Structure formats: C-alpha cells, structure tokens
Amino acid sequence: MKAVLVFALIFILFTATAGSRPEPGPGLGPGTGTEERRINRLFLEVVDGDTVIYRGVRMRFLGVDTPEIRNPDHGFYTDQPYGREAKNFTRMELKKARIVTYRADGYDIYGRLLVHLFVDGYPLSLRILESRIGYETVSVYGDNGFPEIAERIIEASKKAGKLLFEKPYLWRRRNRLGP
C-alpha cells in the first residue's frame, strides 16, 4: 500500500511540473518565431514590471520598459515613481491568469531570456502599455522576429499617450550609483 502511495505522489509531482521548465532548445534565437511554451504561473517570481524569474531563468519582456524599483545590486537605491505599481500590476495579472505561456527570442547581454509572456493568450506587454505603466521599446530594439505583436505594441503606445513618469532608461542614467 505504501508503495502505491509513494508512486502516486511521485506521479502527481512529475505531471504537475513536466513540460513547464523554460529550456530553450535548438532553433531558439533571433527571428525564429519559436513555438509558444506553457509554464506554471505558481513558479513565477515577479522581479519588477517587465522581468520575472521562472525556475531560475530570468525572463525579460520584449517590447516594453517599466519604471525601476529599488535594487542595490544594480545601483538603484530608490524607486522610480510608478515602479512599485508596475511590479504589482504584473504580479496581479499573473496571479489571476489561468494559462501563462511565452515565446522567446534568445538571450540579452545580461543573460536574460527575452520573451513575450502571454496571460490567457494576451501579450502581457500590451496589457502593461494599455494600463499606461510602461513605455514601448519596439521603436528602439525592433520587432525581435515578432512583427505582429510589435505592431500591436506600437499602436497601444500611441493610444496610451503621455505617461506620468519619465522613460526608465533616462531615469536609470540619472539614478544609477556605482559601476
């Protein structure tokens, strides 16, 4: 009887996490338009409005830049206005999601996996822009091989108009202390 219970427990644990680890395989890179992969939202840690960690993999959202929050490891000792709001927005969107998936475009120079994260099929970058809690970055970095999403991001940014906080890259330049 104990053996059956142990086997059942192992089976449940394996099936709960199988296929949910973001392991970029062959063909994952710029412009490849990789397939969408499902992940378990319970294993997502929200770092800030545009970055999460999933099972040890830092994932940076494509197409959007949100205000910074205090992070001494990166030389930020204060929050940018609306930084906490952006982080909480992302946390709440992920918390209420039924299905979370992503499509990746390789890694950036900081070792982060560059992704479009989808919440119930909708790009989270778009939700961030529509909620006026982030700036678009497509006009700076390009579409990363996702032209349809990039077009929607540009359109959402135009509709959002002027935001209540400065562009995060400008704030980072003025507020980063140290190397």
C-alpha positions as CSV (number, residue, x, y, z in Angstrom):
1,M,0.0,0.0,0.0
2,K,2.8,2.4,0.9
3,A,4.5,1.7,-2.4
4,V,1.3,2.7,-4.3
5,L,1.0,5.9,-2.3
6,V,4.7,6.8,-3.0
7,F,4.2,6.1,-6.7
8,A,1.1,8.2,-6.8
9,L,2.8,11.1,-5.1
10,I,5.8,10.9,-7.5
11,F,3.4,10.7,-10.4
12,I,1.5,13.8,-9.2
13,L,4.6,15.8,-8.6
14,F,6.1,14.9,-12.0
15,T,3.0,15.7,-14.0
16,A,2.5,19.0,-12.2
17,T,5.8,20.2,-13.4
18,A,6.5,18.3,-16.6
19,G,6.9,20.5,-19.6
20,S,6.8,23.7,-17.6
21,R,10.5,24.4,-17.4
22,P,11.8,27.1,-19.9
23,E,14.5,25.2,-21.6
24,P,15.4,26.9,-24.9
25,G,16.4,24.3,-27.3
26,P,17.7,24.2,-30.8
27,G,16.2,26.8,-33.1
28,L,15.7,29.3,-30.3
29,G,17.2,32.6,-31.4
30,P,16.6,35.9,-33.1
31,G,13.8,35.9,-35.6
32,T,13.0,32.3,-35.3
33,G,9.4,32.8,-34.1
34,T,9.7,29.8,-31.7
35,E,6.6,28.0,-30.6
36,E,4.6,29.0,-27.6
37,R,5.5,27.2,-24.4
38,R,3.3,26.8,-21.4
39,I,4.6,27.5,-17.9
40,N,3.2,27.1,-14.4
41,R,2.4,30.6,-13.0
42,L,2.9,29.3,-9.5
43,F,6.6,29.1,-10.1
44,L,6.9,32.7,-11.4
45,E,8.6,35.3,-9.2
46,V,8.0,38.9,-10.3
47,V,11.2,41.0,-10.1
48,D,9.7,44.2,-11.5
49,G,7.1,45.3,-14.0
50,D,9.0,43.8,-17.0
51,T,11.0,40.9,-15.6
52,V,10.2,37.6,-13.9
53,I,12.1,34.6,-12.8
54,Y,10.8,31.2,-13.7
55,R,12.7,28.2,-12.1
56,G,15.9,30.1,-12.0
57,V,15.6,31.6,-15.5
58,R,15.4,35.4,-15.6
59,M,12.9,36.4,-18.3
60,R,12.8,40.0,-19.7
61,F,9.6,41.0,-21.5
62,L,10.1,42.2,-25.1
63,G,8.6,45.4,-26.3
64,V,8.1,47.2,-23.0
65,D,10.1,49.0,-20.3
66,T,8.6,49.7,-16.9
67,P,9.7,52.0,-14.1
68,E,12.5,50.7,-11.9
69,I,12.3,49.7,-8.3
70,R,15.0,49.8,-5.6
71,N,17.7,47.3,-6.5
72,P,21.1,47.9,-4.8
73,D,22.6,45.1,-6.8
74,H,22.0,47.2,-9.9
75,G,22.9,50.5,-8.3
76,F,19.3,51.7,-7.6
77,Y,18.7,52.8,-4.1
78,T,15.3,54.4,-4.6
79,D,12.2,53.5,-6.6
80,Q,11.4,55.3,-9.7
81,P,7.9,56.8,-9.5
82,Y,5.3,54.1,-10.5
83,G,7.9,51.3,-10.2
84,R,6.0,49.5,-7.4
85,E,2.8,50.0,-9.3
86,A,4.3,48.4,-12.4
87,K,5.6,45.4,-10.4
88,N,2.2,45.0,-8.6
89,F,0.4,45.2,-11.9
90,T,2.5,42.4,-13.4
91,R,2.0,40.3,-10.2
92,M,-1.8,40.7,-10.3
93,E,-2.0,39.9,-14.0
94,L,-0.1,36.7,-13.4
95,K,-2.0,35.8,-10.2
96,K,-5.4,35.9,-11.9
97,A,-4.2,34.1,-15.1
98,R,-5.5,30.7,-15.9
99,I,-2.8,30.0,-18.5
100,V,0.6,31.5,-18.9
101,T,2.8,30.9,-22.0
102,Y,5.8,32.5,-23.6
103,R,7.6,32.8,-26.9
104,A,11.3,33.5,-26.7
105,D,13.9,35.3,-28.8
106,G,17.2,34.2,-27.3
107,Y,19.2,36.0,-24.5
108,D,20.3,39.6,-24.0
109,I,23.8,40.7,-22.9
110,Y,22.7,40.3,-19.2
111,G,21.8,36.6,-19.7
112,R,18.1,37.2,-19.5
113,L,15.8,35.1,-21.7
114,L,13.9,37.7,-23.9
115,V,10.2,36.7,-24.1
116,H,6.8,37.7,-25.0
117,L,4.8,36.5,-22.0
118,F,1.1,35.7,-22.6
119,V,-1.6,35.8,-20.0
120,D,-4.6,33.7,-21.1
121,G,-3.4,34.2,-24.7
122,Y,-2.9,38.0,-24.5
123,P,0.6,39.6,-24.6
124,L,1.4,40.9,-21.1
125,S,3.5,43.7,-22.7
126,L,0.3,45.0,-24.4
127,R,-1.6,45.0,-21.1
128,I,1.2,46.9,-19.5
129,L,1.1,49.6,-22.2
130,E,-2.7,49.8,-22.2
131,S,-2.6,50.3,-18.5
132,R,-0.1,53.2,-19.0
133,I,2.5,51.6,-16.7
134,G,5.3,51.2,-19.3
135,Y,6.9,52.6,-22.4
136,E,7.3,50.7,-25.7
137,T,10.8,49.6,-26.8
138,V,10.0,48.3,-30.3
139,S,11.0,51.6,-31.9
140,V,14.4,51.2,-30.3
141,Y,15.1,47.5,-30.5
142,G,12.9,46.3,-33.4
143,D,10.4,43.6,-33.5
144,N,12.7,40.7,-32.4
145,G,11.1,38.4,-35.0
146,F,7.5,39.1,-33.8
147,P,6.2,41.7,-36.3
148,E,2.5,41.2,-35.5
149,I,3.0,41.7,-31.8
150,A,5.4,44.6,-32.4
151,E,2.7,46.4,-34.5
152,R,0.2,46.0,-31.7
153,I,2.7,47.3,-29.2
154,I,3.4,50.5,-31.2
155,E,-0.4,51.0,-31.6
156,A,-1.1,50.6,-27.9
157,S,1.7,53.0,-27.1
158,K,0.2,55.7,-29.4
159,K,-3.2,55.2,-27.7
160,A,-1.7,55.5,-24.2
161,G,-0.3,59.0,-24.9
162,K,2.0,60.8,-22.5
163,L,2.7,58.9,-19.3
164,L,3.1,60.2,-15.8
165,F,6.7,59.1,-15.3
166,E,9.9,59.6,-17.3
167,K,11.3,56.9,-19.6
168,P,13.0,54.3,-17.5
169,Y,16.2,54.4,-19.5
170,L,16.6,58.2,-18.7
171,W,15.8,57.6,-15.0
172,R,18.4,54.8,-14.9
173,R,21.1,57.1,-16.4
174,R,20.5,59.7,-13.7
175,N,20.0,57.5,-10.7
176,R,22.4,54.6,-11.0
177,L,25.1,54.7,-8.4
178,G,28.3,52.7,-8.9
179,P,29.7,50.9,-11.9
